[in-house]
């Protein structure tokens, strides 16, 4: 886990030494340097990050003032973890630092090994605390047939949620297609491990191990990638994959699961654990019929219909096949319609980028942004949908074109 860090030291030389000592630590990312705690607190309000802060405070020549400020910060901000440092090594000052809210204390002159150990220890504690408190939500993305853009939607939705300009949230994408998954190709990354690797080593699987096993896209989205070759589903027992998803919900706000186009034990488990299910289709009769069959299968599996949201991908207005026709046939309105832009989608894919990163002002990028916001908002209790009533497929097809 990488903690955003704010360094506080009144003395410019001390601040520079702190920066030089801490800047290369893997557990930290220095996001702000400030002369006082007051200016550090102001900086926190300007930084949009879902992570907790590490605040490193030099007690300096006036420890009383710094300790009072630390007490106030500790009371006001539950997302802050304070580390204090001082050239004064007396037991009295160390004790006062811990009483003021410090979780670690290191002395000056700086010992890099001591600091590394303290920061790593604190990062572990923060991770464990976040694991215990976080309750992320699972979103499954699936379809009844291949080629409709399920993986494209999963990856672009992940980036839209992760990079929201005002409400960024942490996202991990999981490729649950054990035969022909391609998440890592879409993100153009080489993930260190895949879902089979984790399933076979569940005895080691904790939050810190999981963190090291995930790939990272430039947008910040984390990735649990597909296997390098078609795998036997028995290599990823449903129970083990369920445990992996559970662990991920303790580390991320949202876990987006890209399912294959078949309903099997793994996908049913993912559906059952999901807060939201996005079913993807395109505007043609085979996709419409396949979606109807899939919805009927979900009914038989007793999957709550209130979880389901219908997404129309590559939407183009067509007087012969309107979105109203889909509503009549399936008995439910489309939740979102993503406009057709094959050139942009292909260009983004070939660069390992999202549509949002490739052409942020395009209609498709704006639509993905809107979808991300709508998905997050729809996960509130008030938006639970009622079960729609549906009649026979052929009768609705006929009625929709009258």
KOLVO-91464 format. One record per residue (C-alpha): x, y, z; chain. Coordinates in steps of 0.5 Angstrom, whole numbers, plus 500, padded with zeros to 3 digits. Layout:
// KOLVO-91464
atom xx X; yy Y; zz Z; c A
...
END
This chain:
// KOLVO-91464
atom xx 500; yy 500; zz 500; c A
atom xx 503; yy 507; zz 498; c A
atom xx 501; yy 512; zz 503; c A
atom xx 501; yy 520; zz 501; c A
atom xx 505; yy 524; zz 505; c A
atom xx 506; yy 531; zz 508; c A
atom xx 512; yy 533; zz 511; c A
atom xx 512; yy 539; zz 516; c A
atom xx 518; yy 542; zz 518; c A
atom xx 519; yy 550; zz 520; c A
atom xx 526; yy 549; zz 518; c A
atom xx 528; yy 549; zz 511; c A
atom xx 534; yy 545; zz 512; c A
atom xx 530; yy 540; zz 516; c A
atom xx 525; yy 540; zz 511; c A
atom xx 530; yy 538; zz 505; c A
atom xx 533; yy 533; zz 509; c A
atom xx 526; yy 530; zz 511; c A
atom xx 525; yy 530; zz 503; c A
atom xx 531; yy 527; zz 501; c A
atom xx 531; yy 521; zz 506; c A
atom xx 524; yy 519; zz 505; c A
atom xx 523; yy 521; zz 497; c A
atom xx 525; yy 514; zz 495; c A
atom xx 521; yy 510; zz 500; c A
atom xx 516; yy 505; zz 496; c A
atom xx 511; yy 506; zz 501; c A
atom xx 511; yy 513; zz 501; c A
atom xx 509; yy 518; zz 496; c A
atom xx 510; yy 525; zz 498; c A
atom xx 505; yy 530; zz 496; c A
atom xx 506; yy 536; zz 500; c A
atom xx 511; yy 540; zz 504; c A
atom xx 509; yy 545; zz 509; c A
atom xx 513; yy 549; zz 514; c A
atom xx 507; yy 549; zz 519; c A
atom xx 501; yy 544; zz 521; c A
atom xx 496; yy 549; zz 519; c A
atom xx 499; yy 550; zz 512; c A
atom xx 499; yy 542; zz 512; c A
atom xx 492; yy 542; zz 514; c A
atom xx 490; yy 547; zz 508; c A
atom xx 494; yy 543; zz 503; c A
atom xx 490; yy 536; zz 505; c A
atom xx 483; yy 540; zz 503; c A
atom xx 486; yy 541; zz 496; c A
atom xx 488; yy 534; zz 495; c A
atom xx 483; yy 529; zz 492; c A
atom xx 485; yy 522; zz 494; c A
atom xx 482; yy 516; zz 497; c A
atom xx 488; yy 514; zz 501; c A
atom xx 489; yy 516; zz 508; c A
atom xx 495; yy 521; zz 509; c A
atom xx 501; yy 520; zz 513; c A
atom xx 504; yy 527; zz 516; c A
atom xx 511; yy 527; zz 518; c A
atom xx 512; yy 533; zz 523; c A
atom xx 519; yy 535; zz 526; c A
atom xx 518; yy 538; zz 533; c A
atom xx 523; yy 543; zz 531; c A
atom xx 525; yy 549; zz 536; c A
atom xx 518; yy 550; zz 539; c A
atom xx 516; yy 543; zz 541; c A
atom xx 510; yy 545; zz 545; c A
atom xx 507; yy 549; zz 539; c A
atom xx 508; yy 543; zz 534; c A
atom xx 505; yy 538; zz 539; c A
atom xx 499; yy 542; zz 540; c A
atom xx 498; yy 542; zz 533; c A
atom xx 499; yy 535; zz 532; c A
atom xx 493; yy 534; zz 538; c A
atom xx 488; yy 538; zz 534; c A
atom xx 490; yy 535; zz 527; c A
atom xx 489; yy 528; zz 531; c A
atom xx 482; yy 530; zz 533; c A
atom xx 480; yy 533; zz 527; c A
atom xx 482; yy 528; zz 522; c A
atom xx 481; yy 521; zz 522; c A
atom xx 484; yy 520; zz 516; c A
atom xx 491; yy 522; zz 518; c A
atom xx 497; yy 518; zz 521; c A
atom xx 502; yy 522; zz 525; c A
atom xx 510; yy 521; zz 525; c A
atom xx 514; yy 525; zz 529; c A
atom xx 521; yy 527; zz 529; c A
atom xx 526; yy 531; zz 533; c A
atom xx 533; yy 532; zz 535; c A
atom xx 531; yy 531; zz 542; c A
atom xx 532; yy 524; zz 544; c A
atom xx 530; yy 525; zz 551; c A
atom xx 524; yy 520; zz 554; c A
atom xx 520; yy 526; zz 556; c A
atom xx 519; yy 529; zz 549; c A
atom xx 518; yy 522; zz 546; c A
atom xx 513; yy 520; zz 551; c A
atom xx 509; yy 527; zz 549; c A
atom xx 510; yy 526; zz 542; c A
atom xx 506; yy 519; zz 543; c A
atom xx 501; yy 522; zz 547; c A
atom xx 500; yy 528; zz 542; c A
atom xx 498; yy 522; zz 537; c A
atom xx 504; yy 520; zz 534; c A
atom xx 504; yy 513; zz 531; c A
atom xx 511; yy 513; zz 530; c A
atom xx 517; yy 517; zz 532; c A
atom xx 524; yy 517; zz 529; c A
atom xx 530; yy 521; zz 532; c A
atom xx 535; yy 526; zz 528; c A
atom xx 540; yy 525; zz 525; c A
atom xx 536; yy 521; zz 520; c A
atom xx 537; yy 513; zz 520; c A
atom xx 534; yy 511; zz 514; c A
atom xx 534; yy 504; zz 516; c A
atom xx 530; yy 506; zz 522; c A
atom xx 525; yy 510; zz 518; c A
atom xx 524; yy 505; zz 513; c A
atom xx 522; yy 500; zz 518; c A
atom xx 518; yy 505; zz 522; c A
atom xx 514; yy 507; zz 515; c A
atom xx 513; yy 500; zz 513; c A
atom xx 511; yy 498; zz 520; c A
atom xx 506; yy 504; zz 520; c A
atom xx 504; yy 502; zz 512; c A
atom xx 502; yy 495; zz 515; c A
atom xx 498; yy 498; zz 520; c A
atom xx 494; yy 503; zz 516; c A
atom xx 493; yy 497; zz 511; c A
atom xx 490; yy 492; zz 516; c A
atom xx 486; yy 498; zz 519; c A
atom xx 483; yy 499; zz 512; c A
atom xx 482; yy 492; zz 511; c A
atom xx 478; yy 491; zz 517; c A
atom xx 474; yy 498; zz 516; c A
atom xx 473; yy 498; zz 508; c A
atom xx 467; yy 495; zz 505; c A
atom xx 468; yy 495; zz 498; c A
atom xx 462; yy 493; zz 492; c A
atom xx 463; yy 488; zz 487; c A
atom xx 460; yy 490; zz 480; c A
atom xx 460; yy 485; zz 475; c A
atom xx 460; yy 486; zz 467; c A
atom xx 457; yy 481; zz 463; c A
atom xx 453; yy 479; zz 456; c A
atom xx 450; yy 473; zz 453; c A
atom xx 455; yy 473; zz 447; c A
atom xx 462; yy 475; zz 445; c A
atom xx 464; yy 481; zz 441; c A
atom xx 459; yy 486; zz 444; c A
atom xx 464; yy 490; zz 448; c A
atom xx 464; yy 487; zz 455; c A
atom xx 471; yy 488; zz 457; c A
atom xx 472; yy 495; zz 453; c A
atom xx 466; yy 497; zz 458; c A
atom xx 469; yy 494; zz 464; c A
atom xx 476; yy 497; zz 463; c A
atom xx 473; yy 504; zz 461; c A
atom xx 468; yy 504; zz 467; c A
atom xx 474; yy 503; zz 472; c A
atom xx 478; yy 509; zz 469; c A
atom xx 472; yy 513; zz 469; c A
atom xx 470; yy 511; zz 477; c A
atom xx 478; yy 511; zz 479; c A
atom xx 479; yy 518; zz 475; c A
atom xx 473; yy 522; zz 477; c A
atom xx 475; yy 529; zz 478; c A
atom xx 471; yy 531; zz 484; c A
atom xx 470; yy 524; zz 487; c A
atom xx 476; yy 519; zz 485; c A
atom xx 475; yy 512; zz 488; c A
atom xx 479; yy 506; zz 488; c A
atom xx 478; yy 501; zz 483; c A
atom xx 480; yy 494; zz 482; c A
atom xx 478; yy 490; zz 475; c A
atom xx 478; yy 482; zz 475; c A
atom xx 478; yy 478; zz 469; c A
atom xx 474; yy 472; zz 471; c A
atom xx 474; yy 469; zz 464; c A
atom xx 479; yy 463; zz 465; c A
atom xx 479; yy 461; zz 457; c A
atom xx 480; yy 467; zz 453; c A
atom xx 480; yy 473; zz 458; c A
atom xx 484; yy 479; zz 456; c A
atom xx 484; yy 485; zz 461; c A
atom xx 492; yy 486; zz 461; c A
atom xx 492; yy 487; zz 454; c A
atom xx 486; yy 492; zz 454; c A
atom xx 491; yy 496; zz 459; c A
atom xx 497; yy 494; zz 456; c A
atom xx 500; yy 492; zz 462; c A
atom xx 504; yy 485; zz 465; c A
atom xx 501; yy 483; zz 471; c A
atom xx 506; yy 480; zz 476; c A
atom xx 500; yy 474; zz 478; c A
atom xx 494; yy 472; zz 475; c A
atom xx 487; yy 469; zz 478; c A
atom xx 490; yy 462; zz 478; c A
atom xx 496; yy 464; zz 481; c A
atom xx 492; yy 467; zz 487; c A
atom xx 487; yy 461; zz 487; c A
atom xx 493; yy 456; zz 488; c A
atom xx 496; yy 460; zz 494; c A
atom xx 490; yy 462; zz 498; c A
atom xx 494; yy 460; zz 504; c A
atom xx 499; yy 466; zz 503; c A
atom xx 493; yy 471; zz 501; c A
atom xx 492; yy 477; zz 505; c A
atom xx 491; yy 484; zz 504; c A
atom xx 499; yy 486; zz 503; c A
atom xx 500; yy 480; zz 499; c A
atom xx 494; yy 481; zz 494; c A
atom xx 497; yy 488; zz 493; c A
atom xx 504; yy 486; zz 491; c A
atom xx 500; yy 481; zz 486; c A
atom xx 496; yy 486; zz 482; c A
atom xx 498; yy 490; zz 476; c A
atom xx 497; yy 497; zz 476; c A
atom xx 495; yy 501; zz 470; c A
atom xx 497; yy 509; zz 469; c A
atom xx 490; yy 511; zz 471; c A
atom xx 491; yy 508; zz 478; c A
atom xx 486; yy 502; zz 476; c A
atom xx 489; yy 496; zz 479; c A
atom xx 488; yy 489; zz 475; c A
atom xx 488; yy 482; zz 477; c A
atom xx 489; yy 479; zz 470; c A
atom xx 487; yy 473; zz 466; c A
atom xx 491; yy 467; zz 465; c A
atom xx 497; yy 467; zz 460; c A
atom xx 493; yy 460; zz 457; c A
atom xx 486; yy 457; zz 457; c A
atom xx 486; yy 454; zz 464; c A
atom xx 482; yy 449; zz 467; c A
atom xx 476; yy 452; zz 471; c A
atom xx 478; yy 447; zz 476; c A
atom xx 485; yy 450; zz 477; c A
atom xx 481; yy 456; zz 480; c A
atom xx 476; yy 453; zz 485; c A
atom xx 469; yy 457; zz 486; c A
atom xx 471; yy 458; zz 494; c A
atom xx 478; yy 460; zz 493; c A
atom xx 476; yy 466; zz 488; c A
atom xx 470; yy 468; zz 492; c A
atom xx 475; yy 469; zz 498; c A
atom xx 479; yy 473; zz 493; c A
atom xx 474; yy 477; zz 491; c A
atom xx 472; yy 478; zz 499; c A
atom xx 479; yy 480; zz 500; c A
atom xx 479; yy 485; zz 494; c A
atom xx 473; yy 489; zz 497; c A
atom xx 477; yy 490; zz 504; c A
atom xx 482; yy 494; zz 499; c A
atom xx 478; yy 497; zz 494; c A
atom xx 472; yy 502; zz 494; c A
atom xx 470; yy 498; zz 487; c A
atom xx 471; yy 491; zz 484; c A
atom xx 469; yy 490; zz 477; c A
atom xx 469; yy 483; zz 475; c A
atom xx 469; yy 482; zz 467; c A
atom xx 465; yy 475; zz 466; c A
atom xx 465; yy 471; zz 460; c A
atom xx 459; yy 470; zz 456; c A
atom xx 457; yy 464; zz 459; c A
atom xx 453; yy 462; zz 466; c A
atom xx 458; yy 458; zz 470; c A
atom xx 459; yy 457; zz 477; c A
atom xx 464; yy 462; zz 478; c A
atom xx 460; yy 467; zz 474; c A
atom xx 454; yy 465; zz 478; c A
atom xx 458; yy 466; zz 485; c A
atom xx 460; yy 473; zz 482; c A
atom xx 453; yy 475; zz 481; c A
atom xx 451; yy 473; zz 488; c A
atom xx 456; yy 477; zz 491; c A
atom xx 455; yy 483; zz 486; c A
atom xx 452; yy 490; zz 488; c A
atom xx 450; yy 491; zz 481; c A
atom xx 450; yy 487; zz 475; c A
atom xx 451; yy 490; zz 468; c A
atom xx 449; yy 486; zz 462; c A
atom xx 452; yy 489; zz 456; c A
atom xx 448; yy 488; zz 449; c A
atom xx 448; yy 491; zz 442; c A
atom xx 442; yy 493; zz 437; c A
atom xx 441; yy 487; zz 433; c A
atom xx 436; yy 481; zz 434; c A
atom xx 441; yy 476; zz 436; c A
atom xx 444; yy 480; zz 442; c A
atom xx 437; yy 482; zz 444; c A
atom xx 435; yy 475; zz 444; c A
atom xx 441; yy 472; zz 447; c A
atom xx 440; yy 478; zz 453; c A
atom xx 433; yy 475; zz 454; c A
atom xx 435; yy 468; zz 455; c A
atom xx 440; yy 471; zz 460; c A
atom xx 435; yy 474; zz 464; c A
atom xx 431; yy 468; zz 464; c A
atom xx 436; yy 464; zz 466; c A
atom xx 438; yy 469; zz 472; c A
atom xx 431; yy 469; zz 474; c A
atom xx 431; yy 461; zz 475; c A
atom xx 438; yy 462; zz 479; c A
atom xx 434; yy 467; zz 483; c A
atom xx 439; yy 473; zz 482; c A
atom xx 435; yy 479; zz 485; c A
atom xx 433; yy 483; zz 479; c A
atom xx 434; yy 489; zz 482; c A
atom xx 441; yy 488; zz 481; c A
atom xx 441; yy 488; zz 474; c A
atom xx 442; yy 494; zz 469; c A
atom xx 442; yy 494; zz 462; c A
atom xx 447; yy 497; zz 458; c A
atom xx 447; yy 498; zz 450; c A
atom xx 454; yy 499; zz 447; c A
atom xx 455; yy 502; zz 440; c A
atom xx 448; yy 505; zz 440; c A
atom xx 446; yy 509; zz 433; c A
atom xx 440; yy 511; zz 432; c A
atom xx 436; yy 507; zz 427; c A
atom xx 429; yy 508; zz 425; c A
atom xx 428; yy 501; zz 424; c A
atom xx 430; yy 498; zz 431; c A
atom xx 429; yy 503; zz 437; c A
atom xx 431; yy 503; zz 444; c A
atom xx 424; yy 503; zz 446; c A
atom xx 424; yy 496; zz 442; c A
atom xx 429; yy 493; zz 447; c A
atom xx 424; yy 496; zz 453; c A
atom xx 418; yy 492; zz 450; c A
atom xx 422; yy 486; zz 449; c A
atom xx 426; yy 485; zz 455; c A
atom xx 421; yy 489; zz 460; c A
atom xx 426; yy 493; zz 462; c A
atom xx 429; yy 500; zz 460; c A
atom xx 436; yy 501; zz 458; c A
atom xx 440; yy 504; zz 464; c A
atom xx 445; yy 507; zz 459; c A
atom xx 447; yy 507; zz 452; c A
atom xx 454; yy 508; zz 450; c A
atom xx 455; yy 512; zz 443; c A
atom xx 458; yy 508; zz 437; c A
atom xx 465; yy 510; zz 436; c A
atom xx 469; yy 504; zz 433; c A
atom xx 475; yy 508; zz 431; c A
atom xx 476; yy 512; zz 438; c A
atom xx 475; yy 505; zz 442; c A
atom xx 480; yy 501; zz 437; c A
atom xx 485; yy 507; zz 438; c A
atom xx 485; yy 507; zz 445; c A
atom xx 485; yy 499; zz 446; c A
atom xx 492; yy 499; zz 441; c A
atom xx 495; yy 504; zz 446; c A
atom xx 493; yy 501; zz 452; c A
atom xx 489; yy 507; zz 454; c A
atom xx 482; yy 508; zz 456; c A
atom xx 477; yy 512; zz 452; c A
atom xx 477; yy 518; zz 457; c A
atom xx 485; yy 518; zz 457; c A
atom xx 485; yy 518; zz 449; c A
atom xx 480; yy 523; zz 447; c A
atom xx 477; yy 526; zz 454; c A
atom xx 472; yy 531; zz 450; c A
atom xx 469; yy 526; zz 445; c A
atom xx 462; yy 524; zz 446; c A
atom xx 464; yy 517; zz 448; c A
atom xx 469; yy 519; zz 453; c A
atom xx 463; yy 524; zz 456; c A
atom xx 458; yy 518; zz 456; c A
atom xx 463; yy 513; zz 460; c A
atom xx 464; yy 519; zz 465; c A
atom xx 456; yy 519; zz 466; c A
atom xx 456; yy 512; zz 466; c A
atom xx 461; yy 512; zz 472; c A
atom xx 457; yy 517; zz 476; c A
atom xx 451; yy 513; zz 475; c A
atom xx 453; yy 507; zz 477; c A
atom xx 456; yy 510; zz 483; c A
atom xx 450; yy 513; zz 485; c A
atom xx 445; yy 507; zz 483; c A
atom xx 449; yy 503; zz 489; c A
atom xx 445; yy 507; zz 494; c A
atom xx 439; yy 503; zz 497; c A
atom xx 434; yy 508; zz 494; c A
atom xx 435; yy 506; zz 487; c A
atom xx 433; yy 499; zz 488; c A
atom xx 429; yy 497; zz 482; c A
atom xx 423; yy 493; zz 482; c A
atom xx 422; yy 486; zz 479; c A
atom xx 420; yy 487; zz 472; c A
atom xx 414; yy 483; zz 469; c A
atom xx 416; yy 480; zz 462; c A
atom xx 412; yy 476; zz 457; c A
atom xx 414; yy 471; zz 451; c A
atom xx 420; yy 473; zz 447; c A
atom xx 417; yy 472; zz 440; c A
atom xx 411; yy 476; zz 442; c A
atom xx 415; yy 482; zz 445; c A
atom xx 419; yy 482; zz 438; c A
atom xx 413; yy 482; zz 434; c A
atom xx 410; yy 488; zz 438; c A
atom xx 416; yy 492; zz 438; c A
atom xx 416; yy 493; zz 431; c A
atom xx 409; yy 495; zz 430; c A
END
